[in-house]
Structure formats: structure tokens, C-alpha cells
């Protein structure tokens, strides 16, 4: 019976034209890197067409702000620990919503950061920690895998080829609230530390300070980031433990507060 099921699955894969392979992270995948890129770009286009839900700041009118974030992203992408740093068309976008503490990544390297999150943070190290975390979700293909679990590979392939525009809108709308497993979150935290340790431009445990502030926040409503990124009590400790394990610098950005404040000032209309 087990052999029959395996044969049936193999036959189904052939009929659907799905290629089974290992990615550069060592995971067996049915969804290729090019599929990740195509889906991410289609979702990004859909997000741009939904300004009421995703009011993305115009690049031409916010040159300094985008330059600051792009420099941060490119610095992190210089890490040798980023598997798809040259394959993915990485891009960072700013969503003008001061009430939302959130950030998310599409498959294929499209990163979105809310102004509410930026204003909430005190140091650029904290933001770098968050960006490293989101880069890890894309680079380790967490976003892609979670969407595959939720919708199925064949459905996503249909979306890529233009088969269901309505579902594309649904996927775009859901990315900001996509929930990952605790293992995926822990892995993204670990890689955030590794990325920042590699580039040596930011305190490698920046994500820990961010999560500590979120957990200590007295906000009346739970921040969106916590509802979509499960935070066990020991998460901050785990990030700091990873930093201690690899012996990376946790103080680099202590003197960069003025630069971060200047960046935030560019976002004030």
C-alpha cells in the first residue's frame, strides 16, 4: 500500500509537470527558485495596486528614506550566510502606516516595512535585526513554503501563470499576517544574528532589543508583529545566546542613534 501511494504521488507530480529537486538550503522542494521570484514579483505588483491596504511611499518623493533602508538591506545581503543574495531581486518597500508595527517578506526577496515599526524602534540595530529576520524568511524560503502549505503547489503555479487573479489578491492581502511555525521563527532569528555578525555593521543581536521592547510595550492592542510572529518567553534569551555562541559584537550601533533619528525625520510629512 505504501509503495502504491508513493507511485501515485510520483505519477501525479509527472502529470502536473512539477519538478522535484533540492534547493541550496538542502530542502526538497516542488516549487523552484524561479517560481519564488515570479510569485514574489506578481504579489508585489498586486500590493502596489492596493494603495488603500498598502500605502507604499513613493520612491521619487522619499529618496533619502529609501536610500537609508536600501543601504541597510544591501549591507545585510553582503553576508555570505544569505543563500540567495545574488539570485533574488531583493527590494525594500516602505508602507506608510504609523499605526502598524509590522514587516513582512514575499517569496523571492520583496521586503515591506511599516512606518509604525520604524517609529517604534529606538536604534538602527533594532531595525537591522528585523530586516535580517525578514530577509531570512525569504532566503530560507519560509514565506514560499508556508504559502505552499496554505494553497498548494499547483494552485500557486496557476497564479504565477495568470490563472486566478482573485487568488493573487487574496495572497497579497494575507502576507502581512502570514503565520510561521516556531521552528521557522527561531531559524529566522538565528540567521538574523548570523547576517549581522558577518557584515559587522550592526549589533548582531539587534532583533533581541526589538522583541524585548515589543514584549514590554503597554500598547492597548497587541502589536501586529507579535500576532504573526509567535514569541515564546525565551525568544530574546535565545537570540542573545546565539550572539554569545558565535561571539559577535553586540554594541556596534550604540553611536548611530542620530543617523537613525535623521532617517525617521525624513518620514515625517
C-alpha positions in Angstrom: 0.0 0.0 0.0 2.8 2.4 0.9 4.6 1.6 -2.4 1.3 2.3 -4.3 0.9 5.7 -2.6 4.5 6.6 -3.5 3.9 5.6 -7.1 0.7 7.5 -7.3 2.4 10.6 -5.9 5.2 10.3 -8.4 2.8 9.9 -11.2 0.8 12.9 -10.1 3.9 15.0 -10.0 4.8 14.0 -13.5 1.3 14.8 -14.8 1.3 18.2 -13.2 4.7 19.0 -14.6 6.2 19.8 -11.2 10.0 19.5 -10.8 11.2 17.9 -7.6 14.7 19.0 -6.5 16.8 20.1 -3.6 17.3 23.8 -3.2 20.6 25.5 -2.0 19.4 25.2 1.6 19.2 21.4 1.3 15.4 21.2 1.3 13.5 19.0 -1.1 11.2 21.3 -3.0 8.4 21.2 -5.6 8.5 25.0 -6.1 11.6 26.3 -7.8 13.6 29.4 -7.1 12.3 30.9 -10.3 8.8 30.1 -9.1 9.6 32.0 -5.9 10.8 35.0 -7.8 7.8 35.0 -10.2 5.3 34.7 -7.4 7.1 37.4 -5.4 7.0 39.8 -8.3 3.4 39.2 -9.1 2.4 39.6 -5.5 4.5 42.9 -5.3 2.6 44.2 -8.3 -0.7 43.3 -6.7 0.3 45.0 -3.5 1.1 48.2 -5.5 -2.4 48.0 -6.9 -3.9 48.0 -3.4 -3.0 51.5 -2.0 -5.8 51.6 0.5 -4.5 48.5 2.2 -0.8 49.0 1.4 0.0 52.8 1.0 3.6 52.4 -0.2 5.7 55.5 0.0 6.7 56.9 -3.4 10.4 56.4 -4.1 10.9 59.6 -6.0 9.4 61.6 -3.2 11.3 59.8 -0.4 14.7 59.4 -1.9 16.6 59.8 1.4 14.4 57.3 3.3 14.7 54.6 0.6 18.5 55.2 0.3 18.9 54.6 4.1 16.9 51.4 4.0 18.4 50.1 0.8 21.9 50.7 2.2 20.9 48.7 5.3 19.4 45.9 3.2 22.4 45.8 0.9 24.8 45.7 3.9 22.9 42.7 5.3 22.9 41.0 1.9 26.7 41.2 1.8 26.6 38.3 4.4 27.9 35.0 3.0 25.2 33.4 5.0 22.5 34.7 2.7 21.9 31.8 0.3 20.1 33.6 -2.5 21.7 37.0 -2.2 22.5 37.1 -5.9 19.6 35.1 -7.3 16.7 37.0 -5.7 15.9 40.5 -7.0 15.9 42.0 -3.4 13.8 45.1 -2.9 12.7 47.0 0.2 9.4 48.9 0.3 8.1 51.3 3.0 4.4 51.2 3.9 3.1 54.5 5.2 1.0 53.3 8.2 2.1 54.7 11.5 -0.4 52.6 13.5 1.0 49.2 12.4 4.1 47.6 13.9 4.9 45.1 11.3 7.2 43.9 8.5 6.9 41.0 6.1 8.6 39.4 3.1 7.3 37.8 -0.1 8.9 34.8 -1.7 11.8 35.9 -3.9 13.0 38.8 -1.7 10.4 41.6 -1.7 10.7 43.2 1.8 8.0 45.5 3.3 8.5 47.6 6.4 5.7 49.7 8.0 6.5 53.3 9.3 4.8 52.4 12.5 7.5 49.8 13.2 10.3 52.3 12.2 9.0 55.0 14.6 8.6 52.4 17.4 12.2 51.4 17.3 15.0 53.4 19.1 18.1 52.2 17.2 19.1 51.2 13.7 20.5 48.0 15.1 16.9 47.0 16.1 15.7 47.7 12.6 18.6 45.8 11.1 17.7 42.9 13.3 14.1 42.9 12.0 15.3 43.3 8.4 17.7 40.4 8.8 14.8 38.4 10.2 12.6 39.1 7.2 15.4 38.5 4.7 15.8 35.1 6.4 12.1 34.3 5.9 12.6 34.9 2.2 16.1 33.4 1.9 15.2 30.2 3.8 12.0 30.1 1.8 9.8 30.2 4.8 7.3 32.5 3.0 7.2 30.3 0.0 6.8 27.1 2.0 4.0 28.5 4.1 2.1 29.6 1.0 2.6 26.2 -0.5 1.1 24.6 2.7 -1.8 27.0 2.7 -2.7 27.0 -1.0 -0.9 24.0 -2.6 1.8 24.0 -5.2 -0.4 23.5 -8.2 -2.6 26.5 -7.2 0.4 28.8 -6.8 1.8 27.7 -10.2 -1.6 28.6 -11.7 -1.4 32.0 -10.0 2.0 32.6 -11.5 0.7 31.9 -15.0 -2.2 34.2 -14.5 -4.8 31.6 -13.8 -6.6 33.2 -10.8 -6.3 37.0 -10.4 -8.7 36.9 -7.5 -6.5 34.5 -5.5 -3.4 36.6 -6.2 -5.2 39.5 -4.5 -6.0 37.2 -1.6 -2.4 36.1 -1.3 -1.1 39.7 -1.4 -3.6 40.7 1.3 -2.6 37.8 3.6 1.2 38.2 3.5 1.2 40.7 6.3 -0.5 38.2 8.6 1.2 35.1 7.4 2.0 32.9 10.4 5.1 30.8 10.6 6.0 27.8 12.8 8.1 28.4 15.8 10.9 26.5 14.2 10.8 28.9 11.2 10.8 31.9 13.6 13.7 30.5 15.5 15.6 29.9 12.3 14.9 33.4 11.1 16.1 34.8 14.4 19.3 32.8 14.2 20.0 33.8 10.7 19.4 37.5 11.6 22.2 37.1 14.1 24.5 35.4 11.6 23.9 38.0 8.9 24.6 40.9 11.2 27.7 39.2 12.6 29.0 38.6 9.1 28.7 42.2 7.9 29.8 43.7 11.3 27.9 47.0 10.7 25.2 46.5 13.3 24.9 44.9 16.8 24.3 41.3 15.9 21.6 40.8 18.5 19.5 43.8 17.2 16.4 41.6 16.9 16.6 40.8 20.6 16.3 44.5 21.6 13.3 44.9 19.2 11.4 41.9 20.6 12.2 43.0 24.2 10.6 46.4 23.6 7.6 44.7 22.0 7.1 42.4 24.9 7.5 45.3 27.4 5.1 47.6 25.4 2.0 48.7 27.2 0.1 49.2 23.9 -3.6 48.6 24.4 -3.7 46.4 21.3 -1.1 43.6 20.8 1.3 44.7 18.0 0.6 43.0 14.7 4.2 41.7 14.6 3.6 39.6 17.7 0.4 38.2 16.5 2.0 37.0 13.3 5.4 36.1 14.7 5.0 33.8 17.8 7.1 35.0 20.6 7.8 32.5 23.4 9.1 33.9 26.7 12.7 32.8 26.0 12.9 34.3 22.5 15.1 37.3 23.5 17.3 35.0 25.5 17.7 32.7 22.5 18.8 35.5 20.3 21.3 36.7 22.9 22.5 33.1 23.4 23.1 32.8 19.6 25.1 36.0 19.7 27.2 34.7 22.6 27.7 31.4 20.9 29.3 32.9 17.8 31.0 35.7 19.8 29.7 38.6 17.7 29.7 42.3 18.6 26.5 43.4 20.4 27.5 47.1 20.7 28.4 48.3 17.2 25.4 50.7 16.7 25.5 52.4 20.0 26.7 55.7 18.5 24.4 55.7 15.4 21.2 57.0 17.1 21.5 60.4 15.5 21.6 58.8 12.0 18.5 56.7 12.8 16.7 59.7 14.1 17.5 61.7 11.0 16.2 58.8 8.9 12.9 58.8 10.9 12.7 62.5 10.4 12.6 62.1 6.6 9.4 60.0 7.0 7.5 62.8 8.8 5.3 64.6 6.4 
